[in-house]
């Protein structure tokens, strides 16, 4: 799916990954599930690009439905994978905190599980090597992605701001489709380690002024970052 001249999405509203496309090459933001590999190849082909054009993968955090095909790109094609230092262990398959009880509905839950299984969610290849990044860095990759710390969902969660795309990629910093309830619109993401901290952290992306807010789960949001953050804050208050 082409969102604008600089951004493509693979996957769907259940689990998504993104390609930042520039004349210098392609930066992958999150790597979805292992089975999204075939969609990556198809999307590159549709643009007249190849795997040689992929210069790096930036992970918003280290959960399995974002690590996906990253190790395959690193191992087989020499593509470096960037992750925040605080999530490096998580991206390598290390332990994660137990989340509190989640609200859910059976239909959306089963839909998420079925999609994850179909796309290889049970055969994640965890990373063996990563390039650690920190809040405030600008990476030497196509689109010059800027790292914004977004702790809460995980300790090392980040947002990735790409000015040329007028987009901020937020991973599970927020969601626009709750995978466990099916509820749509900007809201807190499930399976979050520190929910209150995650909401507070979102204020860090408002200064980007980005038009596009692109989550790992849910439809792309094109009504501006300020409106998205306000909607999440409102949803969080209503849930208490």
Secondary structure, DSSP 4 states (H G I P E B T S, - for coil): -EEETTEEEEE-SSSEEEEEEETTEEEEE----GGGHHHHHHHHHHTT--GGGEEEEE-SS--HHHHTTHHHHHHHH--EEEEEGGGHHHHTT---PPPPP----HHHHHHHHHHHHHTTTTS----S--EEE-TT-B-SSTT--EEEE-TTSSTT-EEEEEGGGTEEEEETSSEEE-TTT--EEEE--SS-SSHHHHHHHTHHHHTT--SEEEESSS--B-S-HHHHHHHHHHHHHHH-
